[in-house]
Amino acid sequence: MSKLDEVLEKCTAQLEKSGVKTVDATLLKAIAKSLGPSIYNKDSFLVAAKDKDEVARIKKNLFEKKLGITDEAKQDKAIADAIEAIGSRTSNKMRPAFYYLIVKATRKSGAYA
């Protein structure tokens, strides 16, 4: 099993635990690949959702650059929903799974086509 497959397996498990009944494996893989080698580094693989700088980077790089969403209220809601789905007490929010929840919530999966 490749390292990418291991990451996808872990993320799929987290998404299923978060209540996602059917994970779109193609979308999850596209999101993971778009993150590049950062998914193999423990620190950058995880989202620090309570860190204001981290949230600002997500808003800039994911929402604005990748998804084209500049409405801050929509950004905040999608982030809050992703945190709630994974669990606010879960400190290991895997970035590909976190981004997957945001992409699905904003209905912007076409950005990864």
C-alpha positions as CSV (number, residue, x, y, z in Angstrom):
1,M,0.0,0.0,0.0
2,S,1.4,3.4,-1.0
3,K,1.7,6.3,1.5
4,L,-1.1,8.1,-0.4
5,D,-3.4,5.1,0.0
6,E,-2.6,5.0,3.8
7,V,-3.5,8.7,4.1
8,L,-6.8,8.2,2.1
9,E,-7.7,5.2,4.3
10,K,-7.2,7.2,7.5
11,C,-9.2,10.2,6.1
12,T,-12.0,7.9,4.9
13,A,-12.2,6.4,8.4
14,Q,-12.4,9.9,9.9
15,L,-15.1,11.0,7.5
16,E,-17.1,7.9,8.1
17,K,-16.8,8.4,11.9
18,S,-18.0,12.0,11.2
19,G,-21.2,10.8,9.7
20,V,-20.4,10.8,6.0
21,K,-22.2,7.7,4.7
22,T,-20.6,7.5,1.3
23,V,-17.2,9.0,0.8
24,D,-16.4,10.1,-2.8
25,A,-13.0,8.5,-3.1
26,T,-12.2,10.3,-6.3
27,L,-12.8,13.7,-4.7
28,L,-10.9,12.8,-1.5
29,K,-8.0,11.6,-3.6
30,A,-8.0,14.8,-5.7
31,I,-8.1,17.0,-2.5
32,A,-5.2,15.0,-1.0
33,K,-3.1,15.2,-4.1
34,S,-3.7,19.0,-4.3
35,L,-2.2,19.3,-0.9
36,G,1.1,17.9,-2.2
37,P,3.8,16.4,0.1
38,S,2.3,18.3,3.1
39,I,0.0,15.4,3.8
40,Y,3.0,13.3,4.7
41,N,4.2,15.7,7.4
42,K,2.4,15.2,10.7
43,D,2.2,18.9,11.5
44,S,0.9,20.1,8.2
45,F,-1.4,17.0,7.8
46,L,-3.5,18.1,10.8
47,V,-5.6,21.2,10.9
48,A,-5.2,23.5,14.0
49,A,-8.8,24.7,13.8
50,K,-8.5,26.9,16.9
51,D,-5.4,28.7,15.5
52,K,-6.5,32.1,13.9
53,D,-3.5,32.1,11.5
54,E,-4.3,28.5,10.4
55,V,-8.0,29.5,9.8
56,A,-6.8,32.6,7.8
57,R,-4.6,30.4,5.6
58,I,-7.5,28.1,5.0
59,K,-9.8,31.0,4.0
60,K,-7.1,32.4,1.7
61,N,-5.8,29.2,0.1
62,L,-8.8,27.0,0.0
63,F,-11.8,29.2,-0.1
64,E,-10.6,32.2,-2.1
65,K,-8.0,30.7,-4.4
66,K,-9.3,27.2,-5.0
67,L,-13.1,27.5,-4.4
68,G,-13.6,31.1,-5.3
69,I,-15.6,31.9,-2.2
70,T,-14.9,35.3,-0.7
71,D,-18.0,35.6,1.5
72,E,-16.5,35.4,5.0
73,A,-19.8,34.4,6.6
74,K,-20.0,31.4,4.2
75,Q,-16.4,30.6,5.0
76,D,-16.9,30.7,8.7
77,K,-20.1,28.5,8.5
78,A,-18.3,25.9,6.4
79,I,-15.4,25.8,8.8
80,A,-17.6,25.6,11.9
81,D,-19.7,22.8,10.2
82,A,-16.5,20.8,9.4
83,I,-15.2,21.3,13.0
84,E,-18.6,20.1,14.4
85,A,-18.8,17.1,12.0
86,I,-15.3,15.9,13.0
87,G,-15.8,16.9,16.6
88,S,-14.6,20.0,18.3
89,R,-12.7,17.9,20.9
90,T,-11.0,15.9,18.2
91,S,-7.5,17.4,18.0
92,N,-6.4,15.3,15.0
93,K,-8.5,16.9,12.3
94,M,-6.9,15.4,9.1
95,R,-6.5,18.2,6.5
96,P,-7.8,16.2,3.5
97,A,-10.9,15.1,5.5
98,F,-11.5,18.6,6.8
99,Y,-11.2,20.1,3.3
100,Y,-13.5,17.3,1.9
101,L,-16.2,18.3,4.4
102,I,-15.8,22.0,3.4
103,V,-15.8,21.2,-0.4
104,K,-19.0,19.1,0.0
105,A,-20.7,21.7,2.2
106,T,-20.0,24.4,-0.3
107,R,-20.9,22.2,-3.3
108,K,-17.6,23.2,-5.0
109,S,-16.3,19.7,-5.9
110,G,-16.0,20.8,-9.5
111,A,-12.9,22.8,-8.4
112,Y,-11.2,19.4,-8.1
113,A,-12.4,17.9,-11.4
